Amino acid sequence: MITLYDLAVEGDRRPSPYCWRTKYVLKHKGLAWRDEPVGFTEKEKIAFAQSQTVPVIHDGATVVKDSWAIARHLDEAYPNNPLFANEAALSHARFVAGWADSVVQPALFPIIVGDLYERVRPADQAYFRETRGKRIGTTDFAGFQKAARDKGVVAFRTVLEPARRVLKEQAFLAGAKPAYPDYALAGSLLWAHIASPLVLLEPDDPVYAWRERMLDLFDGLGRKAKAA
Ligand SMILES: N[C@@H](CCC(=O)N[C@@H](CS)C(=O)NCC(=O)O)C(=O)O
């Protein structure tokens, strides 16, 4: 049985966008897993993997850290329903995951940081203040979020334009069926959905309809998750 070390915040919510990628990959592959919640400061739980971040998986004797490495490992170890069947699929996945990491999530962070902070476990709040405070230059997360939302929500919707253009033409980023590009972007949107009640998308947005499909996927894996 595979064990997934998954970031947990207050109320056992699981917001990590990277852990969501791994959960979608596990489902895509038809693999069962057991998950082990890890708070921000419970680094001892993942020390065996020499990792400071989650996801980490234990797959039999194999330990893998980093969501991309985990996806590559699972795709090689379990060949059914391949994610990266050819170079084009691998490149597409790498591009969308990189875009989600470097553009989508940085556009989301300022507009949800206050809500996220409110949901971090009390034991982890000092760590969050220290690490995330450095990132944005203040620990007044509520004030920063309020100011950021003035322009940030509209700016975030603009950031999604490349995905919107694809989703006007097809059901999923990967085509008629979902694959890693969809799991990568869905992870970012689930992060926001679980951390914050902020309304991000307008109902007539093709990205909204796609997010609904993603929430329903795999018997409602995303929809069943405890949200903000
Ligand atoms: N490149 C890594 C990034 C993982 C990552 O940043 N995980 C965050 C949770 S979303 C984490 O574990 N943070 C711990 C911390 O900030 O101390 C991956 O793809 O797995």
The ligand as a Gaussian input file, in Angstrom:
#p B3LYP/6-31G(d) Opt

LIG

0 1
 N        8.350000      21.201000      -5.835000
 C        7.647000      20.596000      -4.726000
 C        6.955000      21.681000      -3.928000
 C        6.249000      21.128000      -2.714000
 C        5.799000      22.202000      -1.741000
 O        6.193000      23.379000      -1.815000
 N        4.970000      21.790000      -0.770000
 C        4.505000      22.691000       0.268000
 C        3.030000      22.476000       0.503000
 S        2.085000      23.061000      -0.856000
 C        5.189000      22.334000       1.573000
 O        5.376000      21.176000       1.885000
 N        5.560000      23.343000       2.344000
 C        6.183000      23.121000       3.596000
 C        6.736000      24.374000       4.171000
 O        6.452000      25.450000       3.658000
 O        7.433000      24.244000       5.179000
 C        6.657000      19.554000      -5.256000
 O        6.251000      19.668000      -6.432000
 O        6.347000      18.599000      -4.551000

